Amino acid sequence: MIYMNNVLEYKGYYTKVEYSAEDGILYGKIEGIKDLVNFECENAADVEAEFQRAVDDYLAFCRDLGESPDKPYKGVFNVRISPELHRRAAMEADKQGETLNAFVARAIERSCQAV
């Protein structure tokens, strides 16, 4: 289990744990998938197990239906930027002897290390 602030990861799926003061519960949902899969519990000691149970139940449900579960992040996404920034990034990538994809991936990696 990986903890990043109030984010949990299990089997490649992520959740951001929230707290409802009104209901006195911790809750979350599996992020990055089209299906709504959520969980809740009353104390922090149970939140990890409840999230894992939600992921395992989701995977079992998909298996029972004979469907492939969504994967939260496939590593492919479109980015809309100005044509000028696109040109500058492509030129810089070329100067560094790499593809635009590799250049962008490296920039994102550097940015995420700072977090």
Contacts in CASP RR format, 6 or more apart in sequence:
PFRMAT RR
TARGET T0000
AUTHOR 0000-0000-0000
METHOD contacts of the structure
MODEL  1
MIYMNNVLEYKGYYTKVEYSAEDGILYGKIEGIKDLVNFECENAADVEAE
FQRAVDDYLAFCRDLGESPDKPYKGVFNVRISPELHRRAAMEADKQGETL
NAFVARAIERSCQAV
1 8 0 8 1.000
1 9 0 8 1.000
1 10 0 8 1.000
1 48 0 8 1.000
1 52 0 8 1.000
2 8 0 8 1.000
2 9 0 8 1.000
6 16 0 8 1.000
6 17 0 8 1.000
6 18 0 8 1.000
7 14 0 8 1.000
7 15 0 8 1.000
7 16 0 8 1.000
7 17 0 8 1.000
8 14 0 8 1.000
8 15 0 8 1.000
8 17 0 8 1.000
8 47 0 8 1.000
8 48 0 8 1.000
8 51 0 8 1.000
10 51 0 8 1.000
10 52 0 8 1.000
10 55 0 8 1.000
11 55 0 8 1.000
11 59 0 8 1.000
12 71 0 8 1.000
12 72 0 8 1.000
13 30 0 8 1.000
13 31 0 8 1.000
13 33 0 8 1.000
13 55 0 8 1.000
13 58 0 8 1.000
13 72 0 8 1.000
14 30 0 8 1.000
14 31 0 8 1.000
14 32 0 8 1.000
14 72 0 8 1.000
15 28 0 8 1.000
15 29 0 8 1.000
15 30 0 8 1.000
15 31 0 8 1.000
15 39 0 8 1.000
15 51 0 8 1.000
15 54 0 8 1.000
16 28 0 8 1.000
16 31 0 8 1.000
17 26 0 8 1.000
17 27 0 8 1.000
17 28 0 8 1.000
17 47 0 8 1.000
17 51 0 8 1.000
18 26 0 8 1.000
18 27 0 8 1.000
18 28 0 8 1.000
19 25 0 8 1.000
19 26 0 8 1.000
19 27 0 8 1.000
20 26 0 8 1.000
20 27 0 8 1.000
24 42 0 8 1.000
25 40 0 8 1.000
25 41 0 8 1.000
25 42 0 8 1.000
26 40 0 8 1.000
26 41 0 8 1.000
26 42 0 8 1.000
26 43 0 8 1.000
26 44 0 8 1.000
26 47 0 8 1.000
27 38 0 8 1.000
27 39 0 8 1.000
27 40 0 8 1.000
27 41 0 8 1.000
28 38 0 8 1.000
28 39 0 8 1.000
28 40 0 8 1.000
28 51 0 8 1.000
29 36 0 8 1.000
29 37 0 8 1.000
29 38 0 8 1.000
29 39 0 8 1.000
30 37 0 8 1.000
30 38 0 8 1.000
30 54 0 8 1.000
30 55 0 8 1.000
30 58 0 8 1.000
30 72 0 8 1.000
31 72 0 8 1.000
32 70 0 8 1.000
32 72 0 8 1.000
32 73 0 8 1.000
33 69 0 8 1.000
33 70 0 8 1.000
33 71 0 8 1.000
33 72 0 8 1.000
34 70 0 8 1.000
35 58 0 8 1.000
35 70 0 8 1.000
37 54 0 8 1.000
37 55 0 8 1.000
37 57 0 8 1.000
37 58 0 8 1.000
38 54 0 8 1.000
39 50 0 8 1.000
39 51 0 8 1.000
39 53 0 8 1.000
39 54 0 8 1.000
40 50 0 8 1.000
41 47 0 8 1.000
41 49 0 8 1.000
41 50 0 8 1.000
58 69 0 8 1.000
59 69 0 8 1.000
62 68 0 8 1.000
62 69 0 8 1.000
79 104 0 8 1.000
81 89 0 8 1.000
89 100 0 8 1.000
89 103 0 8 1.000
89 104 0 8 1.000
90 100 0 8 1.000
92 103 0 8 1.000
93 99 0 8 1.000
93 100 0 8 1.000
93 102 0 8 1.000
93 103 0 8 1.000
93 104 0 8 1.000
96 103 0 8 1.000
98 106 0 8 1.000
END
